[in-house]
Amino acid sequence: MNTSPKNEPGRVLVIGRSPSVLLAAVDILRAKGYSADATNRFDKVLDDYDAADIDIVVFGGMVPADAKGHLREAVSARNPDVTFIQGLAGIAGLIAAQVQAATSAGTPESGRAAYDAAQRSVRLTLDDSATVAVEAWWGTSFVPPEPKSASELVFHGRLDAGTHTIPLPDHVPPVASFAAVTVGSSVQVFTVGAMPDAVTRLAPASAADDRLPQVGRVTTGTDDR
């Protein structure tokens, strides 16, 4: 799924905690044609990056609530048109898909997609024939600071106009799992199974909350492509 953004934003900034997830997300986004950077230095974001040049900010789930609130306010003050995305999980491919979904929201669609939780399947209604891809991600380990995950390209091919049902494989678990549907250049992301409460409760309320282990610092720049 190498769909590039139709109208490339000035910059995507991923603010999270896990070094490996941040760096992998930047690599994926840049490969898809985005200008993307990432950082886990929550207190240095406004020093390290020009907020006026940030079009999309993605927050990881382990960004302290007070830091997230401060950054939302500060970045919005400098760039009222910025789009904020709450990351669904510490999965690099999923983060990239969420960015694609946000930047393709205004593109003409040739169909509609919905996730049927009862049937564990993606239901597509296409107005015309289109190239369709369905990709799934799920968490396999939630031990901080480096969560692990798996992914699978469930379907990729051209489908005729009409209604189609694409089931998810049985091995995609009912928790911490997600899917993205790409129809042409339009991307939609769905939660298949929510993150476990035991994981979401780890999110620190403030920068002073040190319940999580220390991590290596990450601050990428556009000159390190």
Phi, psi and omega per residue, in radians:
M1 nan 1.489 -3.050
N2 -1.872 0.613 -3.123
T3 -1.146 2.206 3.107
S4 -1.580 2.695 3.118
P5 -1.130 2.404 -3.123
K6 -1.176 -0.777 3.077
N7 -2.110 1.737 -3.007
E8 -1.138 2.194 3.105
P9 -1.245 2.813 -3.134
G10 -1.063 -0.742 3.120
R11 -2.860 2.459 2.978
V12 -1.884 2.247 3.098
L13 -2.071 2.095 3.109
V14 -1.734 2.112 -3.141
I15 -1.961 1.983 -3.091
G16 -2.639 -2.721 -3.039
R17 -2.166 -0.775 -3.039
S18 -1.289 2.033 -3.141
P19 -0.967 -0.770 -3.068
S20 -1.182 -0.686 3.127
V21 -1.172 -0.773 3.141
L22 -1.043 -0.845 -3.094
L23 -1.172 -0.679 3.113
A24 -1.163 -0.679 3.123
A25 -1.098 -0.736 3.103
V26 -1.071 -0.778 -3.140
D27 -1.052 -0.777 -3.120
I28 -1.143 -0.809 -3.120
L29 -1.101 -0.740 3.128
R30 -1.136 -0.651 3.106
A31 -1.127 -0.455 3.120
K32 -1.542 0.028 3.052
G33 1.765 0.066 3.125
Y34 -1.504 2.660 2.910
S35 -1.562 1.864 -2.976
A36 -2.306 2.491 3.040
D37 -2.403 2.952 -3.133
A38 -2.617 2.646 3.131
T39 -2.640 2.634 2.945
N40 -2.104 0.298 3.069
R41 -1.679 1.437 -2.996
F42 -1.040 -0.591 -3.090
D43 -1.463 -0.064 -3.088
K44 -2.053 0.106 -3.068
V45 -0.986 -0.811 -3.071
L46 -1.290 -0.309 3.044
D47 -1.474 -0.654 -3.022
D48 -1.493 -0.384 -3.068
Y49 -2.319 2.596 3.097
D50 -1.473 1.872 -3.077
A51 -1.048 -0.523 -3.127
A52 -1.189 -0.314 -3.099
D53 -1.796 0.116 -3.137
I54 -1.710 2.095 3.133
D55 -1.688 -0.552 -3.134
I56 -2.358 2.259 3.044
V57 -2.032 2.206 3.072
V58 -1.882 2.189 3.090
F59 -1.767 2.265 3.015
G60 -1.338 2.806 -3.084
G61 -1.176 -0.342 -3.104
M62 -1.756 0.221 3.011
V63 -1.280 2.211 -3.128
P64 -0.940 2.461 -3.068
A65 -1.021 -0.688 -3.119
D66 -1.213 -0.651 3.092
A67 -1.151 -0.705 3.125
K68 -1.094 -0.786 3.135
G69 -1.092 -0.744 3.130
H70 -1.107 -0.774 -3.098
L71 -1.199 -0.657 3.073
R72 -1.001 -0.826 -3.098
E73 -1.171 -0.786 -3.074
A74 -1.207 -0.761 -3.132
V75 -1.186 -0.729 3.130
S76 -1.079 -0.614 3.140
A77 -1.135 -0.566 -3.116
R78 -1.588 -0.406 -3.128
N79 -2.558 1.563 -3.080
P80 -1.092 -0.320 -3.089
D81 -1.598 0.067 -3.107
V82 -1.124 2.537 3.078
T83 -1.868 2.249 3.096
F84 -1.809 2.369 3.109
I85 -2.156 2.267 3.009
Q86 -1.561 2.008 3.128
G87 -1.064 2.424 -3.109
L88 -1.404 -0.491 -3.113
A89 -2.912 2.836 3.112
G90 -1.407 1.120 -3.119
I91 -2.260 2.024 -2.991
A92 -1.025 -0.809 -3.130
G93 -1.104 -0.626 3.109
L94 -1.187 -0.722 3.083
I95 -1.013 -0.798 3.131
A96 -1.086 -0.691 3.128
A97 -1.136 -0.647 3.099
Q98 -1.123 -0.670 3.083
V99 -1.139 -0.767 3.105
Q100 -1.050 -0.711 3.129
A101 -1.090 -0.710 -3.129
A102 -1.187 -0.669 -3.074
T103 -1.503 -0.208 3.108
S104 -1.794 0.085 -3.057
A105 -1.053 -0.513 -3.102
G106 -1.662 0.061 -3.105
T107 -1.407 2.574 3.108
P108 -1.048 2.364 -3.131
E109 -1.826 2.501 3.057
S110 -1.820 0.170 3.140
G111 -3.056 3.121 -3.128
R112 -2.261 2.531 -3.137
A113 -2.228 2.552 3.076
A114 -2.569 2.652 3.093
Y115 -1.794 2.200 3.117
D116 -1.700 1.770 -3.065
A117 -1.138 -0.658 -3.107
A118 -1.114 -0.665 -3.120
Q119 -1.677 -0.065 -3.088
R120 0.860 0.933 -3.094
S121 -2.580 2.743 3.055
V122 -1.684 2.266 3.122
R123 -1.920 2.167 -3.089
L124 -2.015 2.391 2.988
T125 -2.146 1.922 -3.063
L126 -1.821 2.294 3.081
D127 -1.356 -0.547 3.109
D128 -2.422 2.955 3.054
S129 -1.114 2.524 -3.074
A130 -2.712 2.711 3.009
T131 -1.423 2.232 -3.041
V132 -2.181 2.434 3.023
A133 -2.338 2.422 3.052
V134 -2.198 2.119 -3.138
E135 -2.164 2.495 -3.138
A136 -2.132 2.576 3.055
W137 -2.325 2.605 3.055
W138 -2.678 2.617 3.135
G139 -1.342 2.452 3.098
T140 -2.033 -0.336 3.080
S141 -2.665 2.364 -3.086
F142 -2.013 0.319 -3.104
V143 -1.294 2.045 3.124
P144 -1.249 2.676 0.124
P145 -1.699 0.103 -3.060
E146 -2.118 1.476 3.091
P147 -1.132 2.707 3.126
K148 -2.129 2.703 -3.073
S149 -2.641 2.992 3.057
A150 -2.313 2.823 3.122
S151 -2.573 2.838 3.118
E152 -2.684 2.344 2.993
L153 -1.425 1.800 -3.023
V154 -1.290 -0.670 -3.123
F155 -2.679 2.488 3.000
H156 -2.684 2.103 -3.140
G157 3.016 -3.125 -3.132
R158 -1.738 2.320 3.137
L159 -2.087 2.570 3.112
D160 -1.356 2.889 3.055
A161 -1.014 2.532 -3.128
G162 2.292 -2.909 -3.103
T163 -1.807 2.347 -3.105
H164 -2.362 2.531 3.084
T165 -2.105 2.192 -3.131
I166 -2.077 1.859 -3.118
P167 -1.319 2.593 3.024
L168 -1.466 2.546 3.126
P169 -1.080 2.648 -3.123
D170 -1.067 -0.490 -3.072
H171 -1.379 -0.081 2.989
V172 -1.327 2.016 -2.987
P173 -1.239 2.850 -3.130
P174 -1.470 0.070 3.076
V175 -2.284 2.633 3.089
A176 0.872 0.827 -3.104
S177 -2.353 2.616 -2.982
F178 -2.608 2.792 3.113
A179 -2.491 2.593 3.049
A180 -2.159 2.391 3.114
V181 -2.037 2.147 3.107
T182 -1.933 2.109 3.060
V183 -2.077 1.875 -3.025
G184 1.119 -2.041 3.110
S185 -1.835 0.081 -3.108
S186 -1.704 2.340 -3.106
V187 -2.130 2.373 3.017
Q188 -2.213 2.480 -3.137
V189 -2.057 2.378 -3.131
F190 -2.213 2.534 2.989
T191 -1.540 2.124 3.100
V192 -1.512 -0.858 3.084
G193 -2.415 2.245 -3.061
A194 -1.154 2.772 3.075
M195 -1.131 2.514 3.118
P196 -1.101 2.540 3.119
D197 -1.012 -0.593 -3.120
A198 -1.090 -0.460 3.117
V199 -1.474 -0.834 -3.101
T200 -1.118 -0.478 3.124
R201 -1.235 -0.246 3.126
L202 -1.316 -0.290 -3.076
A203 -1.060 2.149 -3.122
P204 -1.242 2.505 3.124
A205 -1.414 -0.454 -3.095
S206 -2.555 2.886 3.124
A207 -1.136 -0.395 3.139
A208 -1.410 -0.190 3.136
D209 -1.326 1.946 -3.045
D210 -1.899 0.559 -3.124
R211 -1.178 -0.415 -3.114
L212 -1.638 2.620 3.126
P213 -1.151 2.705 3.108
Q214 -1.168 2.657 3.131
V215 -2.284 2.814 3.056
G216 -1.219 2.596 -3.102
R217 -1.347 2.449 3.083
V218 -2.259 2.173 3.010
T219 -2.560 1.722 -3.120
T220 -1.532 2.789 3.080
G221 -2.331 2.733 -3.087
T222 -1.174 -0.238 3.125
D223 -1.494 0.013 3.136
D224 -1.833 0.404 3.101
R225 -1.005 nan nan
